[in-house]
Every structure is written in C-alpha cells, then in structure tokens.
Amino acid sequence: MSESPVDPQGPQFGIQRIYVKDVSFEVPRAPEVFTKPWQPKMKMDINSRAKKVEEHTYEVVLTLSLEARDDEDQVGFICELSQAGIFFVEGVEGPQLQHTLSAYCPSLLFPYARACVDSLVTRGSFPALMLAHVNFDALYNEAMKQQAERAGATPEEGAQPH
C-alpha cells in the first residue's frame, strides 16, 4: 500500500506586521459634553475583512466603530479604527483558511485595537474604555449559520462565507 506524500512541515502561520490602517476620533459637542455628568450608552459595530496580498500572504483588517451617547441621546464621541495585520498562511486551505482569516486573525488583532481605542478615548478626556473580549469563533460560527440558512443549506453542508 502506497502512502500519499505528506508535507513534513505541516501548516505554517506567521504574523508579518500589525498596524493601524485608519483611525478617527471625534468629539462633536466639545466642550459642552464635558460640562455635565457622563453616563454613556455605547454602541459598537465590529467587522473584519481579508484579502490576498500575494501567495500565502493575506491582509486582515478588523474595523471597530464606537459611538457614545449621553442620557439625552447626544453624541459624546465617535471612534472608528481599522486595525490591520499581514499574515503568512501556508498549508491551510478551504474552510480552515476561511476560519483562520475570519476568526483567528481578528482575535490576534483585537487586543491591539482595544488598546488603541482606549488610548484615543482617554486622550479625548473621557474615562478609560476597556472593551470586553470578543469571541470571534462564535461570531464566525453565527455568520456561517446565517449564510447557510440564506442559502437553504445547513452549516454542516459546508456553506462558505463570502
């Protein structure tokens, strides 16, 4: 019985660079926003995207959009950040590659994004804002489930995100 060739090194993964791709911080009602007690209502949107840069090399961008509003529904601040990374991924294909780019890489970028957001918020003279951990595996699995439902398949049937 002949054995199929196996890559002796197996899958390879490496972080080549992590960087801030785009950032914006606005306090549209300054200085009035600082003249009253601050009990914000936070809204956060999170998204990620990946693109192939060259063979086995991908850029993954994690985008956070935060908006803080006061009790009168007035905007206190708006913070938008695109935290990016360049990742080397070899020996990983199909659903595993999609999971790596859509869940694993964003989970590596999130601590950097969280630190940058916290720095911006405190430099904007607001109380520190330490964002809670995000479970990117759960977000990925939910997106896969929703995509499968839209396609009329079950997640187990292998629907892939776009």
C-alpha positions as CSV (number, residue, x, y, z in Angstrom):
1,M,0.0,0.0,0.0
2,S,1.5,3.3,-1.0
3,E,1.2,6.4,1.2
4,S,0.4,9.8,-0.2
5,P,3.1,12.4,0.2
6,V,2.8,14.5,3.4
7,D,4.2,17.9,3.9
8,P,6.8,17.3,6.7
9,Q,6.5,20.9,8.0
10,G,2.7,20.9,8.0
11,P,0.7,24.1,8.1
12,Q,2.6,27.3,8.7
13,F,1.4,30.6,10.1
14,G,3.2,33.8,10.9
15,I,2.4,37.4,11.8
16,Q,4.5,39.7,9.5
17,R,3.2,43.1,10.6
18,I,0.4,44.6,12.8
19,Y,-0.5,48.2,12.2
20,V,-3.2,50.9,12.4
21,K,-4.6,51.3,8.9
22,D,-7.1,54.1,9.6
23,V,-8.3,55.9,12.8
24,S,-10.7,58.7,13.6
25,F,-11.8,60.2,16.9
26,E,-14.4,62.9,17.1
27,V,-16.0,64.9,19.9
28,P,-18.6,66.8,18.0
29,R,-20.1,68.5,21.1
30,A,-16.8,69.6,22.8
31,P,-16.6,71.5,25.1
32,E,-20.2,71.2,26.2
33,V,-20.1,67.5,26.6
34,F,-17.6,67.9,29.4
35,T,-19.8,70.2,31.5
36,K,-22.2,67.6,32.7
37,P,-22.1,64.1,34.3
38,W,-21.1,61.3,31.9
39,Q,-23.0,58.1,31.8
40,P,-22.7,57.0,28.2
41,K,-24.7,54.5,26.2
42,M,-22.2,52.7,24.0
43,K,-22.9,51.3,20.5
44,M,-20.1,49.2,18.9
45,D,-20.0,47.7,15.4
46,I,-17.3,45.2,14.6
47,N,-16.3,43.8,11.2
48,S,-13.4,42.2,9.5
49,R,-12.2,41.5,6.0
50,A,-9.3,39.7,4.4
51,K,-7.6,40.0,1.1
52,K,-4.8,38.1,-0.5
53,V,-1.7,40.2,-0.9
54,E,0.5,37.7,-2.6
55,E,0.9,33.9,-2.5
56,H,0.3,32.7,1.1
57,T,0.2,36.3,2.4
58,Y,-3.0,38.0,3.5
59,E,-4.0,41.3,4.9
60,V,-6.7,41.1,7.6
61,V,-8.5,44.3,8.7
62,L,-10.5,44.5,11.9
63,T,-12.8,47.5,12.0
64,L,-14.3,48.9,15.2
65,S,-16.9,51.7,15.1
66,L,-17.9,53.1,18.5
67,E,-20.4,55.7,19.4
68,A,-21.0,57.1,22.9
69,R,-24.3,58.9,23.6
70,D,-25.4,60.6,26.8
71,D,-28.8,60.4,28.5
72,E,-30.3,63.0,26.1
73,D,-29.1,60.8,23.2
74,Q,-26.5,63.4,22.2
75,V,-23.2,62.1,20.7
76,G,-20.3,62.3,23.2
77,F,-17.7,60.8,20.9
78,I,-17.3,58.7,17.8
79,C,-14.3,56.4,17.4
80,E,-13.5,54.4,14.3
81,L,-10.5,52.2,13.9
82,S,-9.2,49.9,11.3
83,Q,-6.5,47.7,12.9
84,A,-4.7,45.6,10.3
85,G,-2.2,42.8,10.1
86,I,-0.3,41.0,7.4
87,F,-0.3,37.2,7.9
88,F,1.6,34.4,6.3
89,V,-0.5,31.3,5.9
90,E,0.7,28.2,4.1
91,G,-0.7,24.6,4.1
92,V,-4.1,25.7,5.1
93,E,-7.0,25.6,2.6
94,G,-10.7,25.8,2.2
95,P,-12.8,26.1,5.4
96,Q,-9.8,26.1,7.6
97,L,-8.2,29.0,5.7
98,Q,-11.5,30.9,5.9
99,H,-11.7,30.3,9.6
100,T,-8.1,31.4,10.1
101,L,-8.7,34.7,8.2
102,S,-12.2,35.4,9.6
103,A,-11.8,34.4,13.3
104,Y,-8.2,33.6,14.3
105,C,-6.5,36.6,12.8
106,P,-9.1,39.1,14.0
107,S,-8.7,37.6,17.5
108,L,-5.0,38.4,17.3
109,L,-5.7,42.0,16.1
110,F,-8.3,42.7,18.8
111,P,-6.0,43.4,21.7
112,Y,-4.1,46.0,19.6
113,A,-7.4,47.6,18.6
114,R,-8.7,47.6,22.1
115,A,-5.5,49.4,23.4
116,C,-5.7,51.9,20.6
117,V,-9.3,52.7,21.3
118,D,-8.7,53.0,25.0
119,S,-5.8,55.4,24.3
120,L,-7.9,57.6,22.0
121,V,-10.8,57.8,24.4
122,T,-8.6,58.8,27.4
123,R,-6.7,61.3,25.2
124,G,-10.1,62.7,24.3
125,S,-10.6,63.3,28.1
126,F,-13.2,60.6,28.6
127,P,-13.0,57.8,31.2
128,A,-11.0,54.8,30.2
129,L,-12.9,52.4,28.0
130,M,-11.6,48.8,28.1
131,L,-13.6,46.9,25.6
132,A,-14.7,43.4,26.7
133,H,-13.2,40.4,24.9
134,V,-14.9,39.4,21.7
135,N,-15.3,35.7,20.8
136,F,-14.5,35.7,17.1
137,D,-15.1,32.0,16.8
138,A,-18.7,32.5,17.9
139,L,-19.1,35.4,15.5
140,Y,-17.7,33.3,12.7
141,N,-19.9,30.3,13.5
142,E,-23.0,32.6,13.7
143,A,-22.2,34.2,10.3
144,M,-21.7,30.7,8.8
145,K,-25.1,29.6,10.2
146,Q,-26.8,32.7,8.8
147,Q,-25.2,32.2,5.4
148,A,-26.2,28.6,5.3
149,E,-29.8,29.5,6.2
150,R,-29.9,32.1,3.5
151,A,-28.6,29.5,1.0
152,G,-31.1,26.9,2.2
153,A,-28.4,24.6,3.5
154,T,-27.3,23.6,6.9
155,P,-23.9,24.7,8.3
156,E,-22.7,21.2,8.2
157,E,-23.2,21.1,4.4
158,G,-20.2,23.3,4.0
159,A,-21.5,26.7,3.0
160,Q,-18.6,29.2,2.9
161,P,-18.8,32.9,3.8
162,H,-18.3,35.5,1.0
